[in-house]
Amino acid sequence: MAIEFMGYKPLENDYKFWLVVNPATWLIPTLIAVALTAILIHVVAFDLEGQGWHAPAAEAVEAAPAAQ
């Protein structure tokens, strides 16, 4: 079963992507960039007013009376 879309044959041509994007070279820098982006997003989210480090302290909960 040959797949063809608008004259493009993915089974015959998709390997060319890996000739340009070599995982041996780009995998670790990509993972580092994703990790730094995630850390930055979390720092910004925690820094929002009323959230994270600025969140109000939880109110003390009174203990329920003991069953007799």
C-alpha positions in Angstrom: 0.0 0.0 0.0 1.7 3.2 -1.2 0.8 6.4 0.5 0.9 9.5 -1.7 -0.4 13.0 -0.9 -0.2 15.7 -3.6 2.8 14.0 -5.2 4.6 13.6 -1.9 5.5 10.0 -0.8 6.1 10.1 3.0 7.5 6.6 3.2 10.2 7.5 0.7 11.0 11.0 1.8 10.5 11.3 5.6 14.0 10.1 6.4 15.3 13.4 5.0 14.0 15.3 8.1 16.5 13.4 10.2 19.4 14.4 7.9 18.7 18.0 8.9 17.6 17.5 12.6 20.1 15.2 14.0 18.8 13.9 17.4 22.4 13.2 18.5 23.1 16.9 18.3 19.8 18.5 19.2 18.0 16.2 21.7 19.8 17.4 24.8 19.6 21.2 23.9 15.9 20.8 23.1 15.3 19.0 26.5 17.2 21.8 28.3 15.2 24.5 26.5 11.9 22.8 27.4 13.0 22.4 31.1 14.0 26.0 31.4 10.7 27.1 29.8 8.8 25.0 32.3 10.8 26.4 35.2 10.2 30.0 34.0 6.5 29.4 33.7 6.3 28.0 37.2 8.3 30.8 38.7 6.0 33.4 37.0 2.9 31.5 38.1 4.1 31.3 41.7 5.0 35.0 41.7 1.4 36.1 40.8 -0.3 38.1 43.5 -2.5 35.8 45.7 -0.8 32.7 44.4 2.2 30.5 45.4 4.5 32.4 47.7 2.1 35.2 48.2 -0.9 33.0 49.0 -2.7 33.8 52.2 -2.1 31.4 55.0 -4.7 28.7 55.5 -7.1 29.4 58.3 -6.8 27.2 61.3 -9.5 24.5 61.4 -11.1 23.8 64.8 -11.0 20.2 65.9 -14.3 18.4 65.8 -15.8 17.7 69.2 -14.9 14.2 70.4 -17.7 11.6 70.1 -19.0 10.6 73.5 
